[in-house]
Amino acid sequence: MYAQLVKSEGAKSREEMLPEEIAFQDRIDRGEKIEPKEWMPEGYRKTLIRQIGQHAHSEIVGQLPEANWITRAPTLERKAILLAKVQDEAGHGLYLYSAAETLGVSRDEVIHLLHTGKMKYSSIFNYPTLNWADIGAVGWLVDGAAIMNQVPLQRTSYGPYSRAMIRICKEESFHQRQGYDIMMKMAAGTPEQKAMAQDALNRFWYPSLMMFGPSDKDSVHSAQSMAWKIKINTNDELRQKFVDQTVPQAKYLGLSVPDENLAWNEDKGGYDFSEPDWSEFFEVIAGNGPCNEERLGARVKAWEDGAWFREGLMAHAEKAAARAPVAAE
Amino acid sequence: MPKKPPRARPSPPNDPAGLRARPITFQLWEKLMSSEWPLWEVFIRGQHGLNHRHVGSLHAPDAEMAIRNARDVYTRRSEGVSIWVVKSNDVTASSPSDKGPLFDPSNSKVYRHPTFFDIPEEVGHM
C-alpha cells in the first residue's frame, strides 16, 4: 500500500513478553489508543516510524506524477481541481510527518532518510503519467487503492496516526471521484479518447494491485503489526476488496480490465484474478522502476533549492525576535 | 542524525553567477539540521461557536508564518474562522504516569452527575 514491506519484529508469544509488554498488549486489545509520551515497546515505536514515514513520503512524492499535468490540464476547471488535489496530497504528507515526529524523530531526519534512499515510498509513484487519461486512472485506481488501506487504519492503535488517517480519509474520496469523473468523460468521448482511457487502465491496473504489497499470509512482520493494530487487514484481503470494488466500475465505463483470468467466483463471493508480476515490484522497490531516479531527484532538488529560503526565513525570525524580545514572547 | 553531508546545492535564483554558492560542509549541514523550523501546535475554531480545538501541528519559522501555513494545511475546506498557534515547546502537559493520581479521585464522586439523583416522575422534567 502506501506503506509496503514495512519491517517489524517477529510476533512474541505471551510467555516471551515482559510484564510491561503484556500490559501494553492488553491496552491495545481493549481498543485503547496509545499516545505519544506513554510507554511503548521499542519495536512498536520503530515500526510506526517506518510505516508512517513511508506513508508520508508516498503522499509527498505522489504529488509529482500529477503535478506534471497541472499546466497541461484540458480546461481551467480541471486545472483548478487538479491543483486542489495535489495541494491536498501535500497536506496529507504534512499530517503524517507530524504524527511521525511525535515518536521522537525529527522532520529533517525522516526527509534525509528519504533523500538518501534509506526510507521508501510507494512503488506506484515510480510509473510515469504519459497523458491526461493517466491522471484519471491515478485518481480512480491509485487513490481508490489508498482509500482501501486508509479507511481501516483510522482504527489503528496509535492516536496521532489514527487522527491523521481520519483527516485524510475525509478528503480522499474527492480524489477518487475526480479521477473517475475524468475517466467517465474520456470513456464517453471520441474513439481515440476512449482508447486512451483503456490504455491508461491497462498500464495502471497491475501497478495498482502491487500497491497492497506481496501476499503476507506467512509473514511474521505482518503478524506482529496486526497484533499491535498498526496493520488492520492482510495485503490479500485488501487487494481482493479493491478488485471486487473496481471491476464493476470499469464495466460501467465500458472498459475492460486487462486480465484474461478475471472471473466471478460465486463460492468466495469475489473475483478470481491474476497476480501482478512480483519480480517487477521488487525491481521497482529496489530503485529500478521507470521513474525512480526522476522522482527522488526532484525531491532532493526541491529540498536543496529551497535551503536558502528556509534559512532566510529562520534568520529573519531570529532577528525579529532579538529586536523585540517582549513582543516576540 | 545523518552522518554524510549532501552534495553541493545549486546557486540560489537571485545569485545566477553562483558568487554566494558554497559547498556544504559537514559542519554547515549540522548547523542546518539544528536550525530546523520550530514546531507549532495549531488550534482552530469552527463556525458554530465551539472552542478552539487542537487539530495538529506544523513547522514554521515564526508565529506569522505558522498562521499562514495553518490556513493552508488545516482549513482548506472552510473548517475554521479563527486560528491559534502555540510553540510546541511552550506547551506543558501532564505526565502519563500521573494519570491515576490526577484523574482517579473523580471516579468516586458519582453524585456530581445529575443521574445520581432519583426525581419522581410526577415532578416533571428537571
Interface residues (C-beta under 8 A of the other chain):
Chain A: E35 K37 E38 W39 A84 Q87 D88 G91 L94 Y95 S98 E101 S106 R107 D108 E109 H112 H115 T116 R163 A164 R167 E171 V300 E304 D305 A307 W308 F309 R310 E311 L313 M314 H316 A317 A320 A321
Chain B: M1 P2 K4 P6 R7 R9 P10 P12 L32 M33 S35 E36 W37 L39 V55 G56 S57 L58 H59 P61 D62 M65 D72 V73 Y74 R76 R77 A93 S95 P96
